[in-house]
């Protein structure tokens, strides 16, 4: 404890013990002076927070089961079925009835599937099916539930990073590129031609006439393959660090028959070209990079005079207090911590993270050499912002 004149007694609050000990000393001094109120438990607040945690546990469990419902096709089957028994639903989905019945139990108590005890019937309401089946290209939120199980698979590795630093490489994430491709299928693919391209005035007309296009961090190539198929007079190339993703992109290109698209597995830190492309795109890719500043500078250098960089990236602020009301803020910070930041740090990179925010993005684009940057949004996509950048 402290003496009356504020000197330390017994060494309990030695400066060598660090900030925590100094805080205890300050609290003890305030208490002695009568300025420190005795802490009291707000039982109503504690009860409310406990209810919040219980809701979190149920929601987390439902996210896992929603992922299973998506991957097994159960939602798709039920979306086309009248009220049915677990046996009928299992048969329609080609699945084991016992597992389907237990899954249905979680769906019923979670308020996703409705149930009639008479006849033991289950059905997916039309309003719920509109957000959970593959029939809904843009609004199928079951796609995003898959991230919970994918990220859970690297939890032990992430905890090790909390203790020792470093990061988890792309290779440790099972199915991540597959899920990202589905994510892209929700936000980019259905909107690419008619909503995203018009964000850049005159871009569609230029693509029809024929220009050189690079997609940075192309993943499995769904966006660039669609562009190549739609605009045969233009020439496209996709770069990505992952050889697995590039192989999948090339396989898809073979199925479409497009001959104006190519792919390369490439470290994007160093661009091999200058003033070669009229258009460079990056869909949800820049914040993952080991050196996003170098990548952006390379993109600026690789653009021809008057060229455009179209970047889709996570919508949000660089300041956490501005993200408190973000509708999926906790979800995005979780993905950032357990993937985006970590894969960058695994390459001894900057660890920028998905929530780098609009303020930081604008700053880095300007530092890379883009003199004109516009930030745009689309009604269907609460997750992303669209940056249209050009060089002077």
C-alpha positions in Angstrom: 0.0 0.0 0.0 1.0 3.7 -0.3 2.0 5.8 2.7 0.1 9.0 3.5 2.6 11.2 1.6 2.2 9.0 -1.5 5.6 7.3 -1.2 5.8 3.6 -2.0 6.0 1.0 0.8 7.3 -2.5 0.5 8.0 -2.1 -3.3 4.5 -3.4 -4.2 4.2 -0.7 -7.0 7.7 -0.7 -8.3 8.1 1.1 -11.6 9.9 -1.9 -12.9 6.7 -3.9 -12.7 5.2 -1.9 -15.6 1.9 0.0 -16.4 -0.4 -2.5 -14.6 1.3 -1.9 -11.2 1.4 1.8 -11.7 -2.3 1.7 -12.4 -3.0 -0.2 -9.2 -0.9 2.4 -7.3 -2.9 5.3 -8.9 -6.2 3.6 -7.9 -5.0 3.0 -4.3 -4.0 6.7 -4.0 -7.4 7.8 -5.3 -9.2 5.5 -3.0 -7.2 6.9 0.0 -8.2 10.4 -1.0 -11.8 9.4 -1.2 -12.1 10.0 -5.0 -12.4 6.3 -6.0 -16.0 5.1 -5.8 -16.4 1.5 -4.7 -17.3 -0.6 -7.8 -20.9 -1.9 -7.8 -22.3 -4.6 -10.0 -25.0 -3.5 -12.3 -27.0 -6.7 -12.3 -29.3 -5.6 -15.1 -26.3 -4.9 -17.3 -24.7 -8.3 -16.3 -28.0 -10.1 -17.1 -28.3 -8.4 -20.5 -24.7 -9.2 -21.4 -25.2 -12.9 -20.4 -28.3 -12.9 -22.7 -26.0 -11.5 -25.5 -23.5 -14.3 -24.9 -26.1 -17.0 -25.0 -27.4 -15.5 -28.3 -23.9 -15.5 -29.6 -23.4 -19.2 -28.8 -26.6 -20.1 -30.5 -25.9 -18.0 -33.5 -22.4 -19.4 -33.8 -23.7 -22.9 -33.7 -26.4 -22.0 -36.3 -23.7 -20.6 -38.6 -22.0 -24.0 -38.6 -25.3 -25.7 -39.4 -26.1 -23.2 -42.0 -22.8 -23.9 -43.7 -23.7 -27.6 -43.7 -27.1 -26.9 -45.1 -25.5 -24.9 -48.0 -22.8 -27.4 -48.7 -25.0 -30.5 -48.7 -27.7 -28.8 -50.8 -30.4 -29.2 -48.0 -31.6 -25.6 -48.4 -31.8 -26.0 -52.1 -33.8 -29.2 -51.8 -36.2 -27.8 -49.1 -36.6 -24.6 -51.1 -38.4 -26.7 -53.8 -40.3 -29.0 -51.5 -43.7 -28.8 -49.7 -43.8 -29.6 -46.0 -42.0 -33.0 -45.8 -40.8 -35.6 -43.3 -37.1 -35.9 -42.5 -37.1 -39.2 -44.5 -38.4 -37.4 -47.6 -36.0 -34.5 -47.2 -33.0 -36.9 -46.8 -34.1 -38.9 -49.9 -34.5 -35.8 -52.0 -31.0 -34.6 -51.0 -29.3 -38.0 -51.2 -28.3 -37.8 -47.5 -28.4 -39.9 -44.4 -31.7 -39.4 -42.6 -30.4 -39.5 -39.0 -28.0 -36.6 -39.7 -30.7 -34.7 -41.6 -33.1 -35.1 -38.7 -30.7 -33.7 -36.2 -29.8 -30.9 -38.5 -33.5 -30.1 -38.8 -33.7 -29.9 -35.1 -31.1 -27.2 -35.0 -32.9 -25.4 -37.8 -36.3 -25.5 -36.1 -35.1 -24.3 -32.7 -33.0 -21.6 -34.5 -36.1 -20.2 -36.3 -34.8 -21.1 -39.8 -37.0 -24.1 -40.6 -40.7 -24.5 -39.5 -42.1 -27.7 -38.1 -45.5 -29.3 -37.5 -45.5 -32.0 -34.9 -48.6 -33.5 -36.6 -47.1 -35.7 -39.4 -43.6 -34.6 -38.3 -43.3 -32.2 -41.2 -40.6 -29.7 -41.9 -40.5 -26.8 -44.4 -38.4 -23.8 -45.4 -40.5 -20.7 -45.6 -40.3 -18.9 -48.9 -39.0 -15.7 -47.2 -36.1 -17.7 -45.7 -35.4 -19.7 -48.8 -34.8 -16.3 -50.6 -31.7 -15.8 -48.4 -30.5 -19.4 -48.2 -30.6 -21.1 -51.6 -28.6 -21.0 -54.7 -31.6 -19.7 -56.6 -30.8 -16.4 -55.0 -27.6 -15.4 -56.7 -27.0 -12.2 -54.8 -28.8 -12.7 -51.5 -27.7 -16.2 -50.5 -26.2 -15.5 -47.1 -25.5 -19.2 -46.5 -22.4 -18.8 -48.6 -20.8 -16.6 -45.9 -21.6 -19.0 -43.1 -18.8 -21.2 -44.6 -16.2 -18.8 -43.4 -16.9 -19.7 -39.8 -15.9 -23.4 -40.2 -13.0 -22.5 -42.5 -11.5 -20.1 -40.0 -12.2 -22.4 -37.1 -9.9 -24.9 -38.9 -6.9 -22.6 -38.3 -7.8 -21.5 -34.7 -4.9 -23.3 -33.1 -2.5 -21.7 -35.6 -3.9 -18.3 -35.0 -3.6 -18.7 -31.2 0.0 -19.6 -31.7 0.4 -16.3 -33.6 -1.2 -14.4 -30.7 1.5 -15.8 -28.5 4.5 -15.7 -30.8 3.7 -13.4 -33.7 4.0 -14.3 -37.3 1.1 -15.5 -39.5 -0.6 -18.4 -41.1 0.1 -19.0 -44.8 -2.5 -19.5 -47.5 -1.7 -23.2 -47.7 -3.1 -23.8 -44.2 -6.6 -22.7 -45.1 -8.7 -25.6 -46.3 -11.3 -24.5 -48.9 -10.7 -20.8 -48.5 -10.3 -20.1 -52.3 -13.4 -22.2 -53.0 -15.4 -20.1 -50.5 -13.9 -16.9 -51.8 -15.0 -17.9 -55.3 -18.5 -18.4 -54.0 -18.3 -15.0 -52.2 -17.2 -13.4 -55.5 -20.2 -15.2 -57.1 -22.4 -13.3 -54.8 -21.0 -9.8 -54.9 -19.0 -9.5 -58.2 -20.1 -12.0 -60.9 -23.9 -11.2 -61.1 -23.2 -7.4 -60.9 -20.0 -7.2 -62.9 -21.2 -6.4 -66.4 -24.3 -4.3 -65.7 -23.4 -2.6 -62.3 -19.7 -2.6 -61.6 -18.3 -1.7 -65.1 -20.6 1.3 -65.4 -19.0 2.8 -62.4 -16.2 3.8 -64.8 -17.7 6.0 -67.6 -17.0 4.6 -71.1 -15.4 1.4 -69.8 -17.8 -1.0 -71.3 -17.4 0.6 -74.8 -13.6 0.5 -74.5 -13.8 -3.2 -73.6 -16.0 -3.9 -76.6 -13.5 -2.2 -78.9 -10.5 -4.0 -77.4 -8.1 -3.1 -74.5 -5.4 -4.7 -72.4 -6.7 -5.8 -68.9 -4.9 -7.2 -65.8 -6.7 -8.6 -62.8 -4.5 -8.5 -59.7 -5.2 -11.3 -57.1 -7.5 -13.0 -59.5 -8.1 -16.0 -57.3 -10.0 -18.7 -59.2 -10.5 -16.3 -62.1 -14.3 -16.1 -62.1 -14.4 -12.4 -62.8 -11.8 -12.2 -65.5 -13.1 -15.3 -67.2 -16.5 -13.7 -67.4 -15.0 -10.5 -68.8 -13.0 -12.5 -71.4 -16.1 -14.3 -72.5 -18.1 -11.1 -72.7 -15.5 -9.0 -74.5 -13.7 -11.1 -77.1 -11.9 -8.1 -78.6 -10.0 -7.3 -75.4 -7.1 -9.3 -73.9 -7.0 -10.4 -70.3 -4.4 -11.7 -67.8 -4.8 -12.7 -64.2 -2.1 -12.8 -61.5 -2.4 -14.6 -58.2 0.1 -15.9 -55.6 -1.7 -19.2 -55.2 -0.9 -21.9 -57.7 -4.0 -23.8 -56.7 -6.2 -20.8 -57.5 -4.4 -20.3 -60.9 -4.9 -23.9 -61.8 -8.7 -23.6 -61.1 -8.8 -20.4 -63.1 -7.1 -22.0 -66.1 -9.5 -25.0 -65.9 -12.5 -22.7 -66.0 -11.1 -20.8 -69.0 -10.8 -24.1 -70.8 -14.5 -24.8 -70.2 -15.6 -21.4 -71.5 -13.4 -21.8 -74.6 -12.0 -18.2 -74.2 -8.8 -17.7 -76.0 -8.2 -14.1 -75.0 -7.3 -14.8 -71.3 -4.2 -16.1 -69.6 -3.2 -16.7 -66.0 0.1 -16.7 -64.1 1.1 -17.6 -60.5 3.0 -14.6 -59.5 4.3 -12.7 -56.4 2.6 -9.4 -56.8 5.1 -7.5 -54.8 7.1 -6.7 -58.0 5.4 -5.9 -61.3 7.4 -6.9 -64.4 5.7 -4.3 -66.7 5.3 -0.6 -67.1 2.5 1.3 -69.0 1.1 -1.9 -70.5 -2.5 -2.0 -69.4 -5.5 0.2 -70.0 -7.5 -1.3 -67.1 -6.3 -3.1 -63.9 -8.8 -4.6 -61.5 -8.5 -6.0 -58.0 -11.5 -7.6 -56.4 -11.1 -7.9 -52.6 -7.3 -8.6 -53.0 -5.1 -5.6 -52.1 -5.5 -5.7 -48.3 -4.2 -9.3 -48.2 -0.9 -8.5 -49.9 2.4 -8.6 -48.0 3.4 -5.2 -49.3 0.2 -3.5 -50.4 2.0 -0.2 -50.9 4.4 -1.7 -53.3 1.6 -3.5 -55.1 -0.4 -0.3 -55.6 2.8 1.5 -56.9 3.3 -1.4 -59.3 -0.3 -1.1 -60.5 0.1 2.6 -61.1 3.3 2.0 -63.0 1.7 -0.7 -65.1 -1.2 1.5 -66.3 -1.0 3.3 -69.6 -1.5 7.0 -69.6 -5.2 7.7 -69.0 -5.7 4.1 -67.7 -8.0 3.2 -64.8 -7.6 1.1 -61.7 -10.9 -0.4 -60.4 -10.5 -1.7 -56.9 -13.2 -3.5 -54.9 -12.3 -3.7 -51.2 -13.9 -4.0 -47.8 -16.3 -1.1 -46.9 -15.5 0.5 -43.6 -13.5 3.1 -41.7 -9.9 3.0 -40.7 -11.0 3.9 -37.2 -12.8 1.3 -35.1 -15.2 3.7 -33.4 -16.6 4.5 -36.8 -17.4 0.8 -37.4 -19.5 0.2 -34.3 -22.7 0.4 -36.3 -21.4 -1.5 -39.3 -24.0 -4.2 -40.0 -21.3 -7.0 -40.4 -18.4 -5.3 -38.6 -17.7 -8.1 -36.1 -17.7 -10.6 -39.0 -15.3 -8.6 -41.0 -12.9 -8.0 -38.2 -12.9 -11.7 -37.5 -12.1 -12.6 -41.1 -9.4 -9.9 -41.0 -7.8 -11.3 -37.8 -8.0 -14.9 -38.8 -7.1 -14.7 -42.5 -6.4 -11.4 -44.2 -4.0 -9.9 -41.7 -2.4 -13.3 -40.9 -1.6 -14.4 -44.5 0.2 -11.1 -45.0 2.2 -11.5 -41.8 3.1 -15.0 -42.8 5.0 -13.4 -45.7 6.6 -11.0 -43.2 4.3 -8.4 -44.7 2.5 -5.3 -43.4 -0.5 -7.2 -42.0 -2.8 -4.5 -43.2 -6.0 -6.5 -42.6 -9.4 -6.3 -44.2 -10.5 -3.4 -42.1 -7.8 -1.0 -43.3 -10.7 1.3 -44.1 -11.5 4.0 -46.7 -9.3 6.6 -45.1 -6.1 4.4 -45.3 -7.1 3.2 -48.8 -7.4 6.7 -50.1 -4.1 7.7 -48.5 -2.2 4.7 -50.0 -3.7 5.2 -53.4 -2.5 8.8 -53.5 0.9 7.8 -52.3 1.1 5.2 -55.1 0.6 7.9 -57.7 -3.1 8.1 -58.3 -4.1 11.7 -58.4 -7.9 11.1 -58.8 -9.7 8.6 -56.6 -13.5 8.2 -56.4 -15.2 5.9 -53.9 -18.5 4.4 -55.0 -20.9 1.9 -53.6 -23.6 -0.5 -55.0 -27.0 -1.1 -53.3 -26.6 -4.9 -53.4 -23.2 -4.9 -51.7 -22.9 -3.8 -48.1 -19.6 -5.5 -47.7 -17.5 -3.6 -50.3 -16.6 -0.2 -51.6 -15.5 0.4 -55.2 -12.5 2.7 -55.9 -12.1 4.2 -59.3 -8.5 5.6 -59.6 -6.6 7.2 -62.4 -3.2 8.8 -62.9 -2.6 12.4 -64.0 
